Amino acid sequence: MQDQFRFTVQATGAPAARAGLLHTPHGAITTPVFMPVGTNATVKSVTPDELLACNAQIILANTYHLSLRPGGETIASLGGIHHFMRWDGPILTDSGGFQVFSLGHLRRLDEDGVTFRSHLDGSTRRFTPEAVIALEEQIGADIIMPLDQCIALPAEHDVARAAMDRTSRWLERCVAAHGRGDQALFGIVQGAAFADLRRAHARALREMNLPGYAIGGLSVGEPKEQMHAMLEVVEPELPADRPRYLMGVGAPEDLVEGVARGIDMFDVVLPTRIARNGSLLTRLGRVNLRNAQYVGRDAPADPTCACPTCRVYSVAYLHHLFHCEELLAYRLATIHNLWFMTTLIGDIRQSILEDRFGGFREEFHAAYRPPNQEASVQQRTRRTAGRAGTRADSPVEV
């Protein structure tokens, strides 16, 4: 495995930013990196070729959803996920633990694993650490996550400690069950919003000498300042020669501040989800394509953007597509938002390589207008609390 998975830090910047290179069996990844989310082995509305055109390096797929359909055995019989979806680059699969957590009343947790009812047909399913590893080995991603116990915030200290300890025990079982040498199994640091737990868990996982380390259980309703504080606690405890992955986090401002706190890998559904609602990301903030002010504007939605959408189509045309609910609207907006995220993370990386990350960070925040934080926290809380599988389409936003 050491020959196929190597991570090298190429440059650093204050306070803890770094640029690196992560080698995988399906190619090298320059870090920091943003990973588009392809829940069902597809990033919604775009093809693998379009992902490449958007400079995507690695994508994320979801073990929970793929276990329900088409199933791990089917993917394995079709040559593994890379061949199945015709993506030759690196792929990461999460364990599905967060999705199971989100099922609420549809799941029952015990020391051995979790029993849950499918949000699709109500059938009873069982996830154990060993079963999840078997699924991920069938799926065949380059980087895989262990089954962990994620809890909602705020949480009591004893509840967070119990979930953290169970995550450690499950990780040991995942490591023992994992046999594919062409996959890197990361550990997941838990501990809710308690500095002592986060620090202790990071130290314990460091002793396991894993290929990489993820930080889970954040962006589940807590203020960003609290998330930043937990990253600052964890960062110095993790080995500097291994990649660090902040799970489920990646709004534009999160990329900048996460990198500042030593994070190398990000993923979030936000760029594709808001694209389907008519919102475009720009360096000044979000643009709502449904606004009437764009009816007759024959200019790109973002004049500074070089993405395939902005190079060809006017904001008036995009407004028209959303007004008519044409499927092309979702595709073009998604392409723009993915381009924006990969370009932003690429610019962050370049600023680190050129030893000017501090200035880049200041300039970004001076120009960018993020959504109201209180409203964003409320939205994340509602999404987390509402991911109980009561809707027929999915237990999570994808």
C-alpha positions, -999 to 999 in steps of 0.1 A, spaced: 0 0 0 28 24 8 39 24 -29 4 33 -41 -6 58 -14 20 85 -7 14 120 6 40 147 3 37 182 17 51 206 -9 47 240 8 32 255 39 16 288 48 5 305 81 -12 295 102 -14 258 92 -21 258 55 -3 234 33 -1 223 -4 6 186 -11 5 157 -35 -15 125 -27 -7 95 -49 -35 69 -54 -38 39 -78 -59 60 -101 -36 90 -102 -21 118 -81 -42 145 -64 -29 179 -58 -41 193 -24 -59 211 -10 -87 195 -31 -124 198 -34 -143 165 -41 -176 168 -59 -202 145 -44 -215 117 -66 -238 99 -42 -252 73 -66 -220 69 -87 -229 101 -106 -225 138 -98 -260 150 -105 -266 161 -141 -230 161 -153 -209 134 -171 -174 123 -162 -160 142 -192 -177 174 -179 -162 167 -145 -128 166 -161 -135 198 -179 -144 213 -145 -109 202 -133 -123 177 -108 -96 154 -95 -115 130 -72 -151 124 -65 -170 110 -36 -196 82 -37 -220 70 -10 -218 34 4 -252 35 19 -270 45 -13 -249 22 -35 -256 -7 -11 -293 -3 -18 -290 1 -55 -275 -14 -75 -257 -32 -46 -220 -40 -40 -221 -74 -57 -235 -58 -89 -208 -31 -90 -181 -57 -84 -195 -79 -112 -193 -49 -136 -157 -42 -129 -159 -20 -99 -171 16 -95 -144 32 -118 -155 11 -148 -191 11 -138 -194 49 -140 -166 54 -165 -145 76 -142 -108 68 -144 -97 92 -116 -96 86 -78 -128 79 -59 -135 80 -22 -165 62 -6 -178 72 28 -191 44 50 -227 54 49 -226 60 87 -239 95 84 -268 84 62 -277 57 87 -274 83 115 -298 105 95 -325 78 94 -337 86 129 -365 63 139 -357 39 110 -325 27 127 -315 8 159 -279 11 171 -260 -15 192 -224 -24 199 -221 -47 170 -235 -23 144 -267 -8 132 -300 -22 119 -321 1 97 -349 2 73 -342 13 37 -357 47 29 -365 32 -5 -386 2 3 -386 -3 41 -366 -35 39 -344 -43 69 -307 -39 65 -277 -44 88 -245 -25 88 -215 -37 109 -180 -25 106 -171 -57 87 -201 -55 64 -193 -20 55 -157 -29 46 -169 -58 25 -192 -34 6 -165 -9 1 -141 -36 -12 -168 -47 -36 -174 -11 -48 -136 -6 -52 -129 30 -44 -93 42 -38 -100 58 -4 -126 43 20 -141 53 53 -148 31 83 -182 28 100 -184 54 127 -210 68 151 -220 103 143 -242 123 168 -261 155 165 -248 187 181 -252 200 208 -245 168 227 -238 159 263 -202 150 271 -209 115 282 -229 108 250 -201 122 228 -175 102 247 -195 70 243 -199 76 205 -162 84 202 -152 52 220 -175 31 199 -161 47 167 -126 36 179 -137 0 185 -155 -1 152 -123 13 135 -102 -15 149 -127 -40 135 -126 -22 101 -88 -24 100 -89 -61 108 -115 -68 81 -98 -47 54 -78 -68 30 -75 -49 -3 -40 -34 -7 -52 -10 -34 -74 9 -10 -65 34 17 -87 31 49 -88 64 67 -97 69 104 -124 93 115 -118 117 144 -150 122 165 -157 139 198 -185 164 190 -176 199 202 -155 189 231 -118 198 229 -107 172 253 -125 144 234 -113 156 200 -77 158 212 -78 124 228 -94 108 198 -69 123 174 -40 111 195 -55 76 197 -60 73 160 -25 87 153 -11 57 171 -28 34 145 -6 47 118 -34 50 92 -29 62 56 -50 93 63 -73 109 88 -108 124 85 -126 147 108 -163 139 112 -193 150 132 -190 187 122 -212 210 102 -242 194 118 -258 226 132 -230 242 152 -217 277 145 -187 279 123 -166 294 151 -171 261 170 -161 240 140 -130 262 136 -121 257 173 -123 219 169 -101 219 138 -75 239 157 -76 214 185 -72 184 161 -47 197 136 -15 196 158 -24 161 170 -25 145 135 7 134 117 19 160 93 28 134 66 -8 121 62 -37 138 44 -65 153 65 -101 152 53 -129 174 67 -161 154 60 -192 170 45 -178 206 47 -170 228 18 -188 261 14 -164 286 -2 -156 303 31 -151 268 46 -124 260 20 -104 291 29 -107 287 67 -104 249 66 -71 252 47 -59 278 71 -64 251 98 -45 224 80 -72 206 61 -63 190 27 -96 174 15 -132 187 14 -165 175 1 -200 189 2 -232 187 -18 -238 225 -16 -225 235 -51 -247 210 -69 -277 214 -46 -279 252 -48 -273 250 -86 -305 231 -89 -322 259 -70 -308 285 -94 -279 298 -73 -245 304 -87 -213 309 -66 -191 338 -73 -161 355 -56 -186 382 -44 -212 358 -31 -242 339 -45 -262 350 -76 -299 340 -78 -307 333 -114 -344 334 -108 -343 372 -100 -362 393 -125 -332 417 -129 -316 391 -153 -345 389 -178 -327 410 -205 -291 410 -195 -269 397 -224 -238 391 -203 -223 362 -184 -237 355 -149 -201 360 -137 -180 381 -160 -148 370 -142 -155 333 -147 -140 311 -175 -162 281 -170 -180 265 -200 -213 280 -189 -201 316 -185 -180 314 -217 -211 306 -238 -244 315 -222 -258 348 -210 -274 352 -176 -306 361 -194 -306 327 -210 -300 309 -177 -328 329 -161 -351 318 -189 -341 282 -185 -349 282 -148 -381 302 -153 -392 274 -178 -378 247 -155 -358 233 -183 -334 205 -174 -305 222 -191 -307 249 -164 -296 224 -137 -267 211 -159 -253 245 -167 -256 259 -132 -239 228 -118 -210 230 -142 -205 266 -132 -205 259 -95 -182 229 -98 -158 250 -118 -160 277 -92 -151 253 -64 -122 237 -82 -109 270 -93 -111 285 -58 -93 255 -42 -67 257 -70 -61 294 -63 -58 286 -26 -32 260 -34 -13 284 -57 -12 310 -30 4 285 -6 30 275 -32 38 312 -37 39 320 0 10 345 -1 -19 325 15 -23 351 42 -30 379 17 -52 356 -4 -73 348 27 -77 385 35 -87 394 -1 -112 366 -3 -130 376 29 -129 413 19 -149 405 -13 -170 375 -5 -204 379 11 -214 346 27 -251 338 35 -264 349 69 -247 325 94 -276 322 117 -299 313 88 -273 288 75 -270 272 110 -308 268 111 -309 253 76 -281 228 85 -299 219 117 -332 214 99 -315 193 72 -297 172 98 -328 167 120 -350 162 90 -328 135 74 -350 109 90 -360 90 59 -396 102 60 -393 115 24 -395 90 -4 -365 104 -23 -336 103 0 -326 105 37 -301 132 29 -296 161 7 -275 150 -23 
